[in-house]
Amino acid sequence: MAFIAKDIRKLCLAIAAVLFVACDSEDFGVAGYEDCAITLSYGTRSTSGVDETQFMSGETIWLWASGSTNITAWKLGTDGNGGFTSSTNHYWPKDGTTLAINAIHGNFTTSPTEGSTQWTGSFTHTVLAEQTTEANYRSSDLLYCSATIGQWQPSNILTFEHQLAKVEVTLACASGASISDEVLGNATVKLSGIKPTATFDCSTKTVTVSGTAGEVSLGKIFSSDAKVREAIVAAEQTVSPLKFTITLNNFPASGKSRTLTCSTSSVTFSKGKKYKYTLTLNNNIIVSPVTVSSWTEDAATTVTIPAAPVEGN
């Protein structure tokens, strides 16, 4: 009887093992792994950025993956709610291993071709000269993510980082002047001396700037204050001098438009940083010391960049 009992117990264990394998194959995807499509999400637009915390619907992310499964130039669209859309499916590795991924968003000189553009680790991005619309502002932003993803990980949320710099300008009326908030809110603001092209090396996370220096028009994008303007500029470039041009309509007394200009001393834009200027207007422009901070404005430090006054035209 003892032998019979022992044999029955072995049989039960064998049956249990078979059932476990069957369950594992069906429920956990070991046998049918090719049916497990890769799904990803993004928590925010970037780790640094309180004023543009979400990708707009329809922005494009390019992704490459390497491991026991390789993915070449996967084109992903953002849905505006933390998720991705794609016309192409890719699947988790059959062996259950993780994948090393690189994902990037930018306005590239040569756009990748889905499924065929090999990973080179270098991208040439162009910052748009006209950033008065949110779409152009976002297109000018260069964002990069490097991560490890896996089907059995608790989260596959991609986190992006800014690789360029941001300039924010606040227009103010000088004491005793009579420039209304409406006139300031309708003013146009431009930066001069800005090179537009940034070549990004993903392995070193460095930016090299090139191109002919020109103007960038700042937009009223995220601030509820109409007197605030912002634009993205290629990082790791030194502008000497940085020139501001402000055109005001219905200037007091004359009722005509008037253009005011001024220049600062040399400034070097660093990636992931925000440069905040206040321009106080009358018949000329007074530039306050610039506040340089991380894009999140944490641990802000103030640097004095004096303005060289220029006559208004």
C-alpha positions in Angstrom: 0.0 0.0 0.0 2.9 2.3 0.8 4.2 1.8 -2.7 0.8 2.4 -4.3 0.4 5.7 -2.3 3.9 6.8 -3.3 3.2 6.0 -7.0 -0.1 7.9 -6.8 1.7 10.9 -5.3 4.2 10.9 -8.1 1.4 10.7 -10.6 -0.3 13.6 -9.0 2.9 15.7 -9.1 3.4 14.8 -12.8 -0.1 15.8 -13.6 0.3 19.1 -11.7 3.6 19.8 -13.5 1.9 19.3 -16.9 -1.0 21.6 -15.9 1.4 24.2 -14.7 3.3 24.2 -18.0 0.1 24.4 -19.9 -1.1 27.3 -17.8 2.3 28.9 -18.1 2.3 28.6 -21.9 -1.2 29.9 -22.3 -1.4 32.5 -19.6 2.1 33.8 -19.4 3.0 33.7 -23.1 6.0 31.4 -23.1 4.7 29.4 -26.1 2.7 32.1 -27.7 5.1 35.0 -27.1 4.9 36.3 -30.6 1.3 37.3 -29.8 2.4 39.7 -27.0 2.7 43.1 -28.6 4.9 45.7 -27.0 3.0 48.5 -25.3 4.6 51.6 -23.8 3.5 54.8 -22.3 5.1 58.2 -21.2 4.5 59.8 -17.9 5.3 63.4 -18.9 6.8 65.1 -21.8 10.1 65.4 -19.9 11.7 65.1 -16.5 12.1 68.9 -16.5 9.2 71.0 -17.6 6.2 72.2 -15.6 4.7 74.2 -18.4 4.6 71.6 -21.1 4.1 68.4 -19.1 2.4 66.4 -21.8 3.0 65.6 -25.5 0.3 66.9 -27.8 -1.7 64.4 -29.7 0.0 63.5 -32.9 3.6 64.2 -32.0 6.2 61.7 -33.3 8.6 59.6 -31.3 11.2 57.4 -33.0 12.3 54.3 -31.1 15.1 51.7 -31.6 15.5 48.6 -29.4 18.2 46.0 -29.1 18.4 42.6 -27.4 17.1 39.1 -28.3 14.6 41.1 -30.4 15.7 44.2 -32.4 13.5 47.0 -33.5 14.7 49.5 -36.2 13.2 53.0 -36.3 9.7 52.3 -34.9 7.5 55.3 -35.5 5.2 56.1 -32.6 2.5 58.7 -32.3 1.5 60.3 -29.0 -2.2 60.3 -28.0 -2.0 63.3 -25.7 -2.9 61.2 -22.7 0.3 59.3 -21.9 0.0 56.6 -24.6 1.4 55.8 -28.0 -0.2 54.8 -31.3 1.4 53.1 -34.2 0.4 51.4 -37.5 3.1 48.8 -36.8 3.2 46.2 -34.0 6.4 44.8 -32.5 6.5 42.0 -30.0 8.2 41.1 -26.8 11.2 38.7 -27.0 10.2 35.0 -26.8 12.8 34.4 -24.2 11.3 37.0 -21.8 14.4 39.2 -21.7 14.4 42.9 -21.5 15.3 45.3 -24.3 17.6 48.4 -24.4 15.8 51.2 -26.1 16.6 54.7 -27.4 13.7 57.0 -28.2 13.9 60.5 -29.5 11.7 63.4 -30.6 12.9 66.2 -32.8 12.7 68.2 -36.1 15.3 66.2 -38.0 17.1 67.4 -41.1 16.7 63.8 -42.4 13.7 62.0 -41.0 14.1 58.3 -40.3 12.4 55.7 -42.4 10.4 53.3 -40.4 11.8 49.8 -40.3 15.0 50.6 -42.3 17.0 53.5 -40.8 19.7 52.0 -38.6 20.6 53.4 -35.2 23.6 55.7 -35.5 23.3 57.5 -32.2 23.5 60.9 -33.9 20.7 63.3 -35.0 20.7 66.7 -36.6 17.8 68.8 -35.4 16.6 72.2 -36.5 15.1 74.8 -34.2 12.3 76.8 -36.0 12.7 80.5 -36.4 9.0 81.1 -36.0 7.8 79.8 -32.6 4.7 81.9 -32.1 2.5 78.8 -32.3 2.5 75.9 -29.9 3.1 73.4 -32.7 6.2 75.1 -33.9 7.5 75.5 -30.3 7.1 71.8 -29.7 8.6 70.9 -33.0 11.7 72.9 -32.0 12.1 70.8 -28.8 14.7 68.0 -28.9 13.9 65.2 -26.4 15.7 62.0 -25.7 15.1 58.8 -23.6 17.4 55.9 -22.9 15.8 53.0 -20.9 15.4 49.3 -20.4 11.9 47.8 -21.1 10.5 44.3 -20.5 7.2 42.6 -20.6 7.3 41.5 -17.0 8.5 44.9 -15.6 5.9 46.7 -13.4 6.2 49.8 -15.6 7.4 50.7 -19.1 7.0 54.4 -18.9 9.4 56.3 -21.1 10.9 59.5 -19.5 12.4 62.1 -21.8 14.9 64.9 -21.1 15.3 68.2 -22.8 18.6 68.5 -24.9 18.2 72.2 -25.7 17.6 75.5 -23.8 14.7 77.8 -23.3 14.4 81.6 -23.3 11.5 83.3 -21.5 10.9 87.0 -21.8 8.6 89.1 -19.6 7.6 92.6 -20.9 7.1 95.3 -18.3 6.3 99.0 -18.4 8.8 101.4 -17.0 7.7 103.6 -14.0 6.1 106.7 -15.3 5.6 105.3 -18.8 2.1 104.8 -20.2 2.4 101.5 -22.1 -0.7 99.5 -21.4 -0.8 95.8 -20.7 -2.8 95.4 -24.0 0.0 97.0 -26.0 2.6 94.8 -24.2 0.5 91.8 -24.8 0.3 92.4 -28.5 4.0 93.2 -29.0 6.2 91.0 -31.0 9.5 89.8 -29.5 12.5 88.5 -31.4 16.0 87.2 -30.5 18.9 87.7 -32.9 22.2 85.9 -33.3 20.7 82.4 -32.7 22.1 79.4 -34.7 19.4 77.0 -35.6 21.0 73.6 -36.0 21.9 71.2 -33.2 23.6 67.9 -33.8 23.0 65.5 -30.8 25.3 62.7 -29.9 23.2 60.2 -27.9 26.1 58.3 -26.5 27.7 61.3 -24.9 24.5 63.4 -24.7 26.3 66.4 -26.2 25.1 69.0 -28.6 27.1 70.7 -31.4 25.5 73.9 -32.8 25.9 75.1 -36.4 24.1 77.0 -39.1 23.8 80.7 -39.9 22.8 82.9 -37.0 19.4 84.5 -37.4 16.2 85.6 -35.6 13.8 83.6 -33.5 10.3 84.9 -32.8 9.0 84.1 -29.3 5.4 83.0 -28.7 2.7 83.3 -26.1 2.5 79.6 -25.4 2.1 78.3 -21.9 1.8 81.4 -19.6 -1.6 82.9 -18.8 0.2 86.3 -18.8 0.1 87.7 -22.3 3.2 89.7 -21.5 5.3 86.5 -21.3 7.1 85.1 -24.4 9.1 81.9 -24.8 11.2 80.1 -27.4 13.5 77.1 -27.6 17.1 77.7 -28.7 19.9 75.3 -29.6 22.0 74.7 -26.5 25.8 74.9 -26.1 26.0 78.0 -28.2 27.5 81.3 -27.2 25.7 84.4 -28.4 27.7 87.6 -28.3 25.8 89.8 -28.0 22.2 88.5 -27.6 19.9 91.1 -29.2 16.3 91.7 -28.3 13.9 93.4 -30.8 10.4 94.4 -29.5 7.8 95.9 -31.8 5.0 97.7 -30.1 1.8 98.8 -31.9 0.0 102.0 -30.8 3.0 103.4 -29.0 1.9 106.1 -26.5 1.7 109.7 -27.8 2.3 108.8 -31.4 -0.2 106.0 -31.8 2.1 104.4 -34.3 4.1 101.2 -34.1 7.6 101.5 -32.6 10.5 99.1 -32.6 12.9 99.0 -29.6 16.2 97.1 -29.5 18.8 96.3 -27.0 21.8 93.9 -26.6 23.2 92.0 -23.7 26.7 90.9 -23.2 27.8 87.4 -24.1 25.6 84.5 -23.0 26.1 80.7 -23.4 23.0 78.6 -23.5 23.3 75.3 -21.7 20.9 72.3 -22.4 18.1 71.7 -19.9 18.3 75.3 -18.7 15.8 78.2 -18.8 16.9 81.8 -19.2 14.4 84.3 -17.9 14.7 88.0 -18.9 12.5 90.9 -17.9 12.6 93.8 -20.4 11.3 97.1 -19.0 10.2 99.4 -21.8 9.8 103.1 -22.3 11.7 104.9 -25.0 14.4 102.3 -24.7 14.8 98.9 -23.1 16.2 98.1 -19.7 17.2 94.4 -19.3 17.1 93.0 -15.8 19.7 90.4 -14.6 18.8 87.1 -16.2 17.6 84.2 -14.0 19.1 80.9 -15.1 17.5 77.8 -13.7 16.8 74.2 -14.6 13.7 73.8 -16.9 11.8 73.0 -13.7 13.1 76.2 -12.1 14.6 74.2 -9.2 17.7 75.6 -7.5 17.6 78.8 -9.5 20.8 80.9 -9.7 20.9 84.5 -10.9 23.6 85.7 -13.2 24.0 89.4 -14.1 24.1 90.1 -17.8 24.2 93.9 -18.4 22.4 95.5 -21.3 24.0 97.8 -23.8 21.3 100.4 -24.4 20.3 101.0 -28.0 18.1 103.8 -29.2 14.5 102.9 -30.1 13.5 103.5 -33.7 
